[in-house]
């Protein structure tokens, strides 16, 4: 082969943002997702399974429009219509609720788990294929519904060993409503939004005009829920913004009543919910970690039905959670019955032929135990 010829492609090379998940990580992720889904099911959330792809105009309708810049598109060779691969499952569940389950009794509790594909990752999470596991509570528009989603999400994460969580509660429409009702010009709004997004108090003071004092107070109040809500009560808000602040406080109170030990923070000026969010939102963090373990909030399902939900990101969760131990593997020589071992929770690796040294064969195959003359023997770590 000359130096100028292309080298043969490496079959292990994958596109940027896509990766293989190998043993034992793939099993760990699957068992974690099922533990989360079992928690959702125990609270009455029934599982749905939307397709990986839909027609583009269906997938990107209503709440799905918010993800339009993140979807891969392709032509359906049968219908010659454009199709799109989902980048987020919540809009799909909203579609199911508004169409196939339109006449199901409300409140409607649905759950889901699956893989999503995005055009690009983020700096914090460069993966373009992301796992999701979530729940949606469709019908009620109440603080009690917000509290249920938070409580069930916290319980699901606790099942994975994540008991020290922080839920950041926000109201993304609050600041835009306040700026609208205060008549702030478009160019000033852009500068203010940038300053608020960067938590830049000097920038808020520079561009806020008569609103600078209120916005700065709210910006600096972000943190523990009680302090932030006290700042909202004291703030000089417009009527629409005041109504949103009152609802935010009511939802926080409902969460605190249901889970008094849960750490809650409130950011009064945060407005970066997913584009389809319309009310109280929540983001889940683990102590000392910056990546989101989950995100959710209020949105409109179908034409006008209120809904709220929470999506958990298993990839991020497993990076933050205590290690989950895979099943112990026991080597079972040819001809031995291993049914009792499997009933006890062992993964059995059966010999397919005679082994001169079963212990050595067990070690070669990565087993932790070996069955010798009917007795299970633990292999000492060398």
Secondary structure, DSSP 8 states (H G I E B T S, - for coil): --TTS-----TT---TT-----TTHHHHHHHHHHHHHHHHHHTT-EE----SEEEHHHHTSGGGGGGGGG--EEE-TTT--EEEE-S-SHHHHHHHHHTTTTTS-SSEEEEEEEEEE-S---SS---SEEEEEEEEEES--SHHHHHHHHHHHHHHHHTTT--SEEEEEEETHHHHHHHHHTT--HHHHHHHHHHHHTT-HHHHHHH-GGGHHHHHHHHHH-EEHHHHHHHHHHS---HHHHHHHHHHHHHHHHHHHH-TTSEEEEETT---S-TT--SEEEEEEETT--S-SEEEEEEEETTTEEEEEEEE-HHHHHHHS-------EEEE-TT---HHHHHTT-EEEE-SS--S-HHHHHHHTT-SEEEETTEEEE----
